[in-house]
Amino acid sequence: MDIIPEPEIKESFCVMELQAAATSPVAERLYYHRILLVAQGSGALVIDERSYPVDDHTLFLIARGQVVHCAADTRLHGFTLSFGDCFWERSPASANNCKAVLFNNAADNQYQVLTSPDYEQLHTLVTALYHEYLLPAYPNKLDALAAYLKILMIKLAHVSRKELPGFDAFSRQCYHRFTELVSIQYKSLHDVASYARQLHITARSLSDCCRKYAGKGAKEIINGQLVAEAKRALQFSTLPVKEIAYEMNFSTPEQFSHFFRKETGCAPLDFRNRFVNTDR
């Protein structure tokens, strides 16, 4: 399947209403982060070759750099919101953690089936944002839209942290605090023990908590964050692999290449060249 790059968006921000019509099966590599709130839908959405069902009251969070397309006969009705990092910088710094946790390793928050109360809250917010977006330009309009986006992001983070049956408050708090720390410190800290010390628990307890809550160990979560950032750097920057390795606190370029190959199955340069070629 051919992959096309996402078109440039004016002001790095866009909100669109989706009608319940058949969608295009063309694969698109995103240059912007995307929030897809589905009111009614059927079919499937394929993100980085993994298929997710499209149903009523579902939420998709798709990060910059991911490849997405709709399966045949997929129908969507709802809203799609796209924003770039430069637009997000207009939002107050107090919301940075929400965006980092949700999008830095988007695979962990890719797809959610919403409860009716959560859907109604998010739908109300997105509808208000959409109507504001459609207004003619006025002074500080972009700042107003960024303020709406901040509120929406905080609500999305809250929805993603809802208590799951069988999980106590302490485990839930530890897991979410850990993912927040990883989203901020992943470049400098690669080991589980460093995060466990900040949470005042043992590395084993932290890993057990992550396995119960996310189905993967703490080290897998750290590595997933590193891989996601490495892919973004390889795809969207012209930095040499050597500089990416040092920026992400690997001792040598060889250590970084070994890590990347082990996690993804291909070398960093092969990954970069593959994406360069598919954009032609």
NULUMZA-623709 format. One line per field, with one value per residue: z, y, x of N, C-alpha, C in turn; residue in three letters. Coordinates in pm, whole numbers, plus 50000, padded with zeros to 5 digits. Example, Ala and Ser with C-alpha at 12.3 -4.5 7.8 and 13.67 -1.06 7.14 Angstrom:
2
npz	(50780  50708)
npy	(49431  49775)
npx	(51319  51285)
capz	(50780  50714)
capy	(49550  49894)
capx	(51230  51367)
cpz	(50780  50787)
cpy	(49670  50003)
cpx	(51320  51290)
rest	(ALA  SER)
END
This chain:
280
npz	(50000  49913  50081  50187  50271  50539  50455  50477  50749  50808  51042  51203  51322  51334  51314  51228  51121  51089  50858  50832  50623  50368  50403  50282  50176  50170  50294  50540  50654  50953  51015  51212  51549  51624  51724  51738  51768  51786  51712  51591  51428  51212  51111  51071  51200  51101  51251  51230  51126  51298  51377  51481  51617  51489  51655  51797  52008  52051  52100  51950  51973  51796  51715  51592  51314  51307  51099  50936  50830  50695  50709  50446  50362  50598  50815  50945  51190  51349  51515  51409  51522  51470  51559  51581  51731  51757  51774  52011  52194  52257  52455  52813  53027  53232  53138  53003  53087  53050  52770  52703  52832  52698  52422  52374  52388  52210  52157  52392  52457  52243  52168  52288  52438  52520  52814  52844  52996  52987  52711  52646  52786  52655  52394  52417  52478  52247  52049  52121  52083  51809  51703  51785  51638  51382  51373  51240  51200  51489  51727  51913  51873  51821  52063  52224  52113  52177  52452  52479  52379  52575  52795  52690  52661  52926  53019  52859  52956  53210  53158  53054  53282  53437  53696  53687  53720  54001  54059  54300  54458  54518  54347  54100  54113  54134  53887  53699  53782  53731  53446  53382  53477  53309  53062  53085  53165  53009  52831  52985  53185  53179  53320  53531  53808  53874  53840  54018  54264  54282  54324  54559  54592  54532  54247  54150  54252  54111  53847  53868  53922  53680  53502  53589  53545  53284  53131  53057  53138  53345  53225  52957  52904  52935  52730  52513  52504  52441  52188  52042  52043  51918  51662  51578  51569  51373  51154  51125  51154  51046  51181  51234  51299  51503  51656  51743  51904  52113  52211  52323  52532  52505  52535  52318  51956  51851  52060  52070  51812  51830  52031  51902  51680  51806  51926  51714  51490  51274  51145  51250  51030  50816  50884  50864  50590  50471  50525  50399  50134  50096  50099  49860)
npy	(49880  50221  50502  50818  51149  51349  51637  51983  52183  52480  52715  52505  52372  52220  52148  51918  51815  51491  51311  51047  50864  50653  50588  50683  50438  50501  50508  50716  50908  51067  51408  51564  51555  51365  51363  51158  51149  50941  50941  50780  50476  50226  49938  49942  50088  50122  50139  50191  49932  49783  49675  49837  49825  50020  50173  50295  50579  50580  50646  50768  50817  50945  50964  51202  51095  50835  50582  50570  50423  50363  50065  49875  49984  50120  50340  50664  50893  51192  51379  51507  51611  51792  51877  52057  52042  52300  52454  52354  52464  52705  52650  52656  52575  52406  52200  52033  51778  51619  51607  51489  51236  51123  51125  51084  50816  50682  50437  50320  50454  50440  50362  50380  50269  50456  50544  50636  50884  50988  51012  51203  51429  51477  51510  51743  51931  51915  51989  52257  52360  52319  52491  52734  52734  52767  53031  53366  53517  53667  53893  53720  53473  53222  53174  53139  52905  52732  52730  52597  52351  52276  52227  52015  51825  51777  51661  51431  51299  51247  51069  50854  50765  50644  50436  50090  49779  49586  49705  49868  50194  50282  50132  50217  50490  50478  50362  50555  50779  50686  50661  50931  51030  50888  50999  51246  51207  51015  51036  51072  50879  50536  50305  50086  50096  50360  50507  50374  50443  50711  50684  50562  50285  49937  49818  49579  49580  49796  49701  49482  49617  49758  49546  49438  49652  49750  49536  49494  49503  49738  49806  49752  49957  50185  50136  50139  50409  50521  50407  50514  50788  50779  50689  50909  51105  51000  51003  51266  51447  51564  51483  51314  50961  50918  51156  51148  50923  51009  51223  51089  50972  50738  50541  50494  50524  50268  50119  50234  50166  49887  49855  49972  49805  49562  49619  49692  49543  49635  49829  50165  50343  50201  50212  50490  50533  50377  50519  50759  50678  50593  50829  50946)
npx	(50084  50052  50199  50115  50231  50100  49910  50015  49902  49731  49848  49911  49700  49381  49032  48787  48463  48342  48154  47911  48026  48168  48514  48843  49079  49347  49677  49819  50088  50130  50197  50124  49992  49698  49359  49086  48753  48491  48156  47960  48023  48175  48364  48719  49020  49349  49654  49989  50009  49854  49532  49234  48906  48638  48391  48079  48116  48400  48750  49042  49388  49643  49977  50216  50402  50310  50158  49852  49544  49215  49028  48868  48538  48494  48322  48274  48160  48187  48440  48755  49067  49357  49691  49999  50329  50429  50196  50093  50267  50157  49982  49937  50216  50148  49994  50159  50249  50024  49992  50237  50225  50008  50074  50352  50428  50233  50111  50029  49800  49634  49373  49044  48746  48475  48290  47943  47904  48170  48208  48010  48102  48350  48260  48107  48307  48474  48293  48239  48496  48521  48322  48429  48662  48560  48483  48523  48849  48994  49149  49394  49277  49398  49523  49301  49194  49403  49375  49130  49217  49399  49228  49080  49286  49359  49123  49121  49347  49257  49046  49193  49309  49125  48998  49057  48878  48971  49214  49405  49413  49673  49845  49751  49811  50092  50160  50069  50214  50469  50462  50438  50684  50858  50789  50906  51173  51297  51512  51738  51732  51740  51701  51509  51537  51610  51376  51210  51325  51253  50985  50977  50965  51044  51233  51134  50872  50768  50781  50607  50369  50334  50301  50061  49890  49934  50003  50264  50615  50805  51049  50996  50815  50976  51163  50987  50917  51166  51211  50995  51060  51309  51234  51081  51282  51454  51286  51185  51390  51716  51932  52240  52276  52456  52444  52179  52193  52365  52215  52005  52122  52275  52568  52738  52719  52699  52590  52335  52241  52238  52044  51819  51787  51732  51486  51318  51375  51516  51792  51886  51949  51840  51571  51524  51580  51384  51148  51203  51204  50936  50803  50832)
capz	(50000  49910  50199  50151  50390  50573  50402  50574  50808  50841  51185  51272  51402  51251  51366  51122  51152  50997  50829  50827  50484  50349  50411  50186  50232  50150  50417  50558  50765  51016  51052  51330  51640  51586  51815  51662  51857  51700  51766  51534  51331  51189  51035  51147  51176  51109  51293  51233  51090  51397  51349  51594  51572  51494  51708  51856  52132  52065  52096  51899  51986  51697  51729  51476  51270  51288  50970  50964  50719  50727  50637  50347  50409  50729  50818  51065  51215  51472  51496  51409  51563  51445  51607  51580  51856  51766  51825  52151  52276  52302  52575  52936  53059  53332  53070  52925  53125  52990  52630  52698  52870  52600  52285  52357  52353  52182  52151  52520  52469  52105  52143  52409  52431  52623  52879  52797  53057  52935  52573  52643  52827  52549  52278  52446  52466  52107  51974  52151  52016  51665  51670  51802  51525  51261  51380  51169  51278  51581  51804  52011  51850  51835  52206  52276  52069  52257  52585  52465  52362  52707  52875  52629  52690  53068  53029  52798  53050  53320  53109  53040  53414  53514  53770  53630  53825  54055  54085  54413  54429  54524  54224  53990  54127  54102  53743  53626  53815  53658  53304  53376  53492  53188  52953  53107  53195  52936  52764  53080  53270  53104  53406  53616  53946  53891  53855  54141  54378  54290  54370  54693  54591  54470  54103  54126  54277  54001  53730  53893  53907  53538  53436  53625  53495  53141  53060  53017  53246  53347  53126  52825  52889  52912  52596  52416  52494  52369  52048  51981  52022  51817  51532  51540  51535  51247  51047  51107  51164  50963  51270  51214  51400  51615  51741  51807  52010  52228  52265  52402  52644  52484  52550  52185  51847  51835  52162  52026  51696  51879  52100  51806  51599  51892  51954  51594  51386  51165  51187  51242  50895  50732  50918  50805  50444  50432  50527  50294  50005  50082  50085  49725)
capy	(50000  50347  50587  50959  51233  51435  51773  52089  52244  52620  52744  52377  52334  52201  52064  51889  51724  51378  51262  50900  50823  50561  50658  50642  50339  50545  50519  50851  50924  51193  51508  51629  51468  51363  51309  51118  51116  50878  50935  50656  50424  50082  49907  49933  50185  50053  50232  50119  49792  49718  49709  49867  49835  50150  50157  50416  50629  50538  50754  50731  50915  50903  51058  51240  50991  50707  50562  50533  50417  50297  49941  49889  50000  50187  50462  50745  51018  51249  51491  51483  51731  51777  51990  52039  52079  52446  52508  52315  52554  52815  52606  52675  52466  52317  52087  51959  51637  51549  51581  51396  51102  51070  51114  51046  50673  50679  50302  50286  50526  50450  50333  50363  50269  50552  50534  50742  51013  51038  51054  51327  51539  51505  51561  51883  52011  51920  52068  52398  52394  52322  52615  52845  52725  52815  53175  53449  53552  53779  53899  53614  53355  53102  53150  53085  52765  52657  52713  52486  52228  52241  52166  51885  51732  51741  51566  51305  51234  51196  50951  50743  50721  50591  50313  49963  49685  49503  49779  49958  50332  50298  50077  50306  50614  50448  50341  50681  50865  50631  50699  51074  51045  50838  51095  51362  51174  50896  51055  51065  50761  50421  50188  50081  50130  50506  50551  50314  50523  50834  50646  50502  50143  49858  49800  49464  49622  49882  49616  49406  49712  49785  49427  49426  49763  49774  49413  49492  49543  49877  49822  49759  50090  50278  50111  50186  50554  50548  50370  50611  50912  50753  50686  51047  51175  50946  51036  51407  51532  51523  51455  51185  50860  50940  51264  51098  50831  51084  51303  51000  50925  50611  50560  50497  50500  50124  50074  50278  50086  49753  49868  49999  49685  49462  49656  49714  49447  49695  49927  50303  50400  50131  50268  50625  50523  50321  50624  50856  50622  50585  50963  50996)
capx	(50000  50126  50185  50130  50250  49987  49927  50042  49783  49752  49863  49937  49583  49262  48924  48691  48354  48338  48020  47904  48043  48280  48641  48944  49172  49485  49756  49872  50180  50093  50297  50065  49918  49557  49258  48968  48641  48390  48020  47906  48118  48188  48484  48844  49126  49478  49759  50117  49982  49769  49393  49147  48766  48570  48257  48023  48177  48539  48849  49173  49496  49743  50088  50296  50494  50243  50091  49713  49448  49089  49000  48761  48400  48488  48242  48301  48088  48241  48532  48899  49141  49501  49770  50144  50398  50443  50070  50080  50348  50071  49910  50015  50308  50088  49930  50259  50254  49910  50024  50350  50180  49913  50123  50493  50426  50089  50057  49966  49672  49590  49231  48964  48600  48435  48160  47852  47935  48298  48187  47932  48190  48447  48186  48072  48430  48519  48194  48266  48621  48494  48249  48524  48754  48493  48460  48621  48968  48986  49273  49420  49194  49479  49543  49175  49187  49501  49316  49035  49293  49454  49120  49051  49395  49348  49012  49163  49438  49174  48975  49287  49354  49013  49029  49013  48838  49078  49336  49394  49450  49818  49904  49714  49888  50232  50173  50054  50327  50582  50454  50468  50828  50922  50767  50992  51313  51340  51640  51850  51722  51695  51688  51390  51572  51612  51237  51157  51372  51173  50852  50996  50931  51150  51221  51046  50733  50727  50757  50484  50257  50316  50248  49919  49810  49950  50034  50404  50702  50851  51156  50931  50756  51087  51214  50888  50930  51291  51192  50904  51134  51412  51167  51048  51406  51503  51194  51154  51509  51829  52044  52306  52245  52548  52393  52057  52236  52416  52105  51920  52203  52342  52712  52800  52624  52684  52495  52203  52202  52205  51916  51712  51767  51671  51347  51237  51407  51594  51892  51835  51958  51742  51440  51517  51576  51254  51048  51237  51163  50791  50747  50856)
cpz	(50000  50035  50156  50278  50414  50518  50514  50621  50849  50993  51269  51362  51312  51324  51252  51173  51045  50980  50815  50682  50476  50343  50308  50250  50220  50284  50422  50675  50824  51044  51176  51421  51605  51696  51732  51760  51771  51772  51721  51430  51319  51105  51124  51105  51197  51137  51309  51220  51197  51380  51479  51545  51586  51537  51757  51985  52155  52044  52045  51920  51898  51694  51594  51443  51249  51151  50997  50834  50766  50645  50541  50415  50550  50717  50951  51070  51349  51441  51490  51435  51543  51496  51606  51712  51870  51812  51972  52243  52322  52430  52698  52970  53155  53268  52996  52959  53061  52845  52618  52727  52761  52465  52271  52325  52326  52181  52280  52537  52334  52089  52275  52373  52548  52687  52828  52862  53005  52792  52567  52684  52716  52425  52297  52428  52320  52022  51996  52081  51866  51626  51687  51684  51397  51260  51294  51261  51368  51663  51909  51993  51870  51982  52270  52238  52149  52398  52585  52458  52494  52791  52822  52666  52836  53087  52971  52891  53167  53279  53101  53174  53498  53577  53698  53741  53871  54084  54201  54377  54427  54396  54106  53993  54089  53952  53667  53657  53742  53511  53286  53384  53366  53074  52964  53108  53109  52867  52859  53164  53192  53191  53500  53757  53972  53911  53984  54264  54393  54342  54507  54701  54526  54320  54070  54147  54164  53877  53747  53873  53759  53464  53465  53554  53343  53061  53010  53134  53236  53242  52985  52800  52861  52769  52488  52396  52414  52220  51977  51950  51916  51676  51485  51495  51399  51129  51019  51122  51069  51050  51235  51327  51523  51710  51812  51924  52133  52293  52354  52509  52629  52483  52415  52080  51827  51936  52122  51909  51737  51948  51999  51722  51680  51912  51830  51483  51269  51221  51174  51101  50799  50758  50853  50654  50395  50427  50424  50160  49988  50070  49944  49638)
cpy	(50125  50429  50731  51040  51320  51576  51874  52153  52388  52641  52618  52335  52325  52114  52043  51796  51616  51332  51110  50853  50728  50640  50604  50542  50380  50560  50656  50852  51063  51281  51583  51522  51476  51299  51280  51073  51068  50875  50806  50606  50273  50059  49899  50044  50112  50156  50155  49968  49715  49767  49729  49880  49978  50126  50291  50450  50571  50658  50697  50847  50867  51008  51089  51127  50857  50703  50507  50522  50343  50169  49965  49897  50058  50317  50532  50865  51070  51367  51439  51616  51704  51900  51955  52081  52230  52512  52475  52407  52677  52779  52627  52552  52365  52194  52000  51811  51557  51513  51478  51253  51041  51041  51069  50898  50638  50540  50262  50351  50534  50446  50313  50359  50352  50514  50648  50877  51073  51087  51188  51447  51577  51562  51707  51974  52027  52001  52217  52444  52406  52452  52737  52851  52784  52965  53250  53486  53672  53781  53787  53490  53226  53070  53092  52938  52678  52633  52601  52353  52182  52171  52027  51783  51686  51639  51430  51227  51175  51069  50831  50687  50663  50458  50192  49868  49601  49574  49875  50095  50351  50249  50168  50434  50592  50434  50473  50779  50818  50673  50849  51097  51000  50938  51216  51324  51062  50913  51037  50938  50644  50299  50199  50131  50280  50562  50497  50394  50650  50807  50579  50360  50068  49846  49684  49502  49709  49798  49533  49493  49738  49666  49410  49530  49777  49648  49405  49542  49687  49901  49830  49897  50194  50261  50157  50335  50592  50518  50472  50741  50893  50751  50826  51122  51129  50991  51184  51500  51481  51494  51321  51089  50881  51046  51223  51007  50907  51168  51219  50925  50781  50635  50574  50481  50350  50067  50111  50192  49945  49753  49883  49874  49577  49490  49659  49612  49505  49799  50068  50361  50332  50185  50405  50616  50467  50429  50731  50806  50620  50721  51017  50982)
cpx	(50088  50098  50210  50152  50127  50010  49952  49911  49815  49751  49885  49821  49461  49161  48825  48582  48351  48194  48024  47907  48163  48409  48739  49040  49318  49555  49823  49969  50159  50214  50251  50005  49769  49471  49134  48861  48525  48255  47952  48006  48112  48312  48606  48941  49259  49586  49888  50096  49903  49626  49314  49004  48713  48426  48205  48098  48317  48632  48981  49271  49610  49854  50153  50394  50428  50174  49952  49633  49324  49076  48883  48624  48389  48409  48262  48210  48138  48330  48675  48970  49289  49575  49918  50205  50411  50314  50054  50159  50269  49997  49997  50098  50248  50023  50030  50262  50141  49941  50136  50305  50092  49978  50269  50508  50280  50030  49987  49830  49601  49438  49159  48817  48550  48302  48072  47882  48066  48282  48114  48018  48287  48378  48148  48193  48473  48421  48216  48393  48601  48422  48340  48620  48692  48468  48562  48737  48940  49115  49280  49332  49275  49506  49417  49160  49284  49450  49213  49109  49353  49348  49088  49159  49391  49236  49049  49256  49360  49100  49069  49331  49241  49049  48973  48975  48958  49207  49315  49449  49601  49885  49875  49795  50034  50252  50167  50167  50452  50578  50479  50619  50901  50907  50857  51140  51370  51476  51758  51848  51663  51667  51569  51421  51569  51471  51177  51200  51290  51032  50856  50943  51047  51126  51127  50900  50682  50696  50629  50360  50229  50257  50099  49835  49815  49983  50177  50488  50747  50959  51099  50872  50864  51141  51117  50894  51055  51276  51104  50978  51242  51350  51132  51172  51459  51415  51184  51274  51616  51952  52108  52269  52332  52495  52264  52093  52282  52307  52015  51999  52251  52493  52782  52691  52598  52583  52352  52154  52163  52069  51801  51682  51695  51522  51260  51263  51482  51690  51835  51838  51860  51602  51424  51502  51442  51148  51077  51186  51012  50727  50764  50733)
rest	(MET  ASP  ILE  ILE  PRO  GLU  PRO  GLU  ILE  LYS  GLU  SER  PHE  CYS  VAL  MET  GLU  LEU  GLN  ALA  ALA  ALA  THR  SER  PRO  VAL  ALA  GLU  ARG  LEU  TYR  TYR  HIS  ARG  ILE  LEU  LEU  VAL  ALA  GLN  GLY  SER  GLY  ALA  LEU  VAL  ILE  ASP  GLU  ARG  SER  TYR  PRO  VAL  ASP  ASP  HIS  THR  LEU  PHE  LEU  ILE  ALA  ARG  GLY  GLN  VAL  VAL  HIS  CYS  ALA  ALA  ASP  THR  ARG  LEU  HIS  GLY  PHE  THR  LEU  SER  PHE  GLY  ASP  CYS  PHE  TRP  GLU  ARG  SER  PRO  ALA  SER  ALA  ASN  ASN  CYS  LYS  ALA  VAL  LEU  PHE  ASN  ASN  ALA  ALA  ASP  ASN  GLN  TYR  GLN  VAL  LEU  THR  SER  PRO  ASP  TYR  GLU  GLN  LEU  HIS  THR  LEU  VAL  THR  ALA  LEU  TYR  HIS  GLU  TYR  LEU  LEU  PRO  ALA  TYR  PRO  ASN  LYS  LEU  ASP  ALA  LEU  ALA  ALA  TYR  LEU  LYS  ILE  LEU  MET  ILE  LYS  LEU  ALA  HIS  VAL  SER  ARG  LYS  GLU  LEU  PRO  GLY  PHE  ASP  ALA  PHE  SER  ARG  GLN  CYS  TYR  HIS  ARG  PHE  THR  GLU  LEU  VAL  SER  ILE  GLN  TYR  LYS  SER  LEU  HIS  ASP  VAL  ALA  SER  TYR  ALA  ARG  GLN  LEU  HIS  ILE  THR  ALA  ARG  SER  LEU  SER  ASP  CYS  CYS  ARG  LYS  TYR  ALA  GLY  LYS  GLY  ALA  LYS  GLU  ILE  ILE  ASN  GLY  GLN  LEU  VAL  ALA  GLU  ALA  LYS  ARG  ALA  LEU  GLN  PHE  SER  THR  LEU  PRO  VAL  LYS  GLU  ILE  ALA  TYR  GLU  MET  ASN  PHE  SER  THR  PRO  GLU  GLN  PHE  SER  HIS  PHE  PHE  ARG  LYS  GLU  THR  GLY  CYS  ALA  PRO  LEU  ASP  PHE  ARG  ASN  ARG  PHE  VAL  ASN  THR  ASP  ARG)
END
